Amino acid sequence: MLVAGNWKMNLDLPAARQLTANVVTSIGKTVHTKVAICPPFVDLDATFNLLHGSEIRLGAQNMHELDSGAYTGEISAAMLKSVGCHYVILGHSERREYFGETNELIARKAQQAQKYRLIPIVCVGEMLAQRDGDRQNAVVEEQVRQSLQGISIASGSELVLAYEPVWAIGTGRTASPDQVEEMHTHIRSLLIELFGQKMGYAIDILYGGSVKSSNASELFARSNVDGGLIGGAALNAEDFASIVKSAESAAAA
Ligand code: 13P
């Protein structure tokens, strides 16, 4: 199980420090669950220092696909490594929708992350109109295949997928456990096809989209749901800790 908090464009430095300290205290030690927080870039260095001594890992929310150079405003993989990042979220639907990120670009970023030994959390998910048109499986399949172009892994722990249906993000409308499990099973079969049986099963597939302490348990109980990518509820330490606890219980069951 992996539970990662995506803080998005929230929390200035003092607020990020406060939340990180609260998260460390609230979560304590986990046995079956890896935990990560993904603050904004400017908060990474300070939050990494506060995570010292805890097993909570740090992730970034985006990254440039090249090593360095004249790309004003961008952040490289080496920079993320230098401030202690372990994960990087790539291809979040908000990046796809508002910043024009394509599957092809996301694949280049994922390759770059791997080159620097950052674990990419590659996000996929259909829009509402696509679900209403029953096209979600085809849409997500294309995103998975194209966003993972050129990626090869030596173990399942080198890659994470996150299924985040766009209509469930920040809307309070969670996908039902059946809808989630159906899509995760589809993604699992694609990962097995791309990376083989052993690694395909070992890659964590997270669900994201209005995960809360009240619905995390029923989502994590499903066999192909390996954790969550949490937005709004990750901004409150108690809520986030409660979601982590649900992952621990699901893994122990
Ligand atoms: P919410 O949990 O706020 O719906 O956000 C989900 C998400 O986009 C995580 O990356």
Boltz pocket constraint, residues with backbone or C-beta under 6 A from the ligand:
constraints:
  - pocket:
      binder: B
      contacts: [[A, 6], [A, 92], [A, 164], [A, 168], [A, 169], [A, 170], [A, 171], [A, 172], [A, 208], [A, 209], [A, 210], [A, 211], [A, 229], [A, 230], [A, 231], [A, 232], [A, 233]]
      max_distance: 6.0
